[in-house]
């Protein structure tokens, strides 16, 4: 046996076990709770087979569903049937009240009692239908319409129930409208007024508050579906696109048809405040602040112990020797700085001990580089010298290839 | 400092005033009279007060697109260009982890510990985290360090606010709405399809 079958069987067994109570409630309209039936009534209430009867204290009556089932079983006909539309039900109620007045005025007591029972049942069913409807929509809204799985279907359901709730609000204003209250005014309808008060008017403010509350929940949910869901869809689609197109990059704004509002956001400006020490009040405030600043912690000066001389060998020193060409070049520059007569660099290199064995052309090239570096560095020695280049092909200066064969240096 | 002074200073410094970053300031700007005052003040330095589409965040914009405005617009496009890939990847990651499409909206909470726990359970989420870190040029460190670096970057750029340092809980700020508008604009003009074939079949968790 499936779980569903089992639960139906259990339900029917419970109803069967309490068949006496149910039959009594159906025939009398309601039953008073006492020590004998309290336990059974609680169990029946748990499976929503019976409800608390708001009209009479400490009494119970059958649920509209079970009532309808038994109506069908006993072929008991109900006047004007039941409708889910509260507007229609109100119209039917007014008609029943007219019938009730006619019966009372014509002294048809049995008929009037029968109609009164119908009115009571109609009001009770209206109240229960309202409670059931609000509970159902609230549960569905809280569960984000979990009975359907797609966003489209959820959106449809939300719109449908919002529409229904707007109609309920209209119905609620009809329940305490002048039209229906006037209908209850005639003295012969006093009993009906009591019924209407207990079934409808006493619960009206609670229904209104619940309806407004559910409408708020549904509107929030609809906003979420219409705004949040498309945005999430956009993020997913863009993520997929970026994965498929690693080359994609946002273009420059000029390449788009217009500059959108979000791009108008200005570049942040830095604000720096400087105290105006010229203003006496600010200066005084600054003095107060300065006084509150804790003094820096004084660091004690460590007194070092005097050292004792140690007999040890002097540290090893290495004499850095320059390359022969650099040494000779430097000596040449120093001598030339003191000599009023020009000294030929080429002749100097030929005569010098260190360079006379070297290739003279290379010596000249290196010397020229050294001099150029000294000129670029604006060296002191260069500023004291007059330097004159002697070109091999002076007669042909326009050839573009001037070959320096000597440099004449003397005191400036 | 008065609310006006605080709000005006924050706007001039390029801030976004939303309920998350400055609730009082946001409430102040929601009032049309205060809004007018701040706007008038900003207009004296060629700026104006504007909001994201849903009024979730206020920010100062150029009053006109003059030379300076164009220069700044170029910077905003560059900013979006730099943040687009890592941010979209990160937002999609958050939505996958939470199973809630609303989790990347302003005011939504981001719990790093919970995120990390889910990432370590799921290799696919782990791969996406690695990809996101590559997008922001941080490959070194453990997974947790990588996640921290991503979140820190978005915090620095004003998209996230650290609301509980001890539990490492962040919150999306109203600036995220600004980025969403940029994304919508780019997808529209770069003809990137918004179609998600799985969308209509997808059940909300």
Interface residues (C-beta under 8 A of the other chain):
Chain A: X144 X149 X150 X151 X152 X154 X224 X227 X228 X229 X230 X231 X232 X233 X234 X235 X236 X237 X238 X239 X240 X241 X242 X248 X249 X250 X251 X252 X253 X256 X257 X259 X260 X261 X262 X263 X264 X265 X266 X267 X268 X269 X270 X271
Chain B: X9 X12 X13 X14 X15 X47 X50 X52 X54 X59 X60 X61 X62 X65 X69 X70 X71 X72 X73 X74 X75 X76 X77 X78 X80 X81 X84 X85 X88 X89 X91 X92 X95 X101 X102 X104 X105 X178 X180 X181 X182 X183 X184 X185 X186 X187 X189 X190 X192 X193 X194 X195 X196 X199 X200 X201 X202 X203 X204
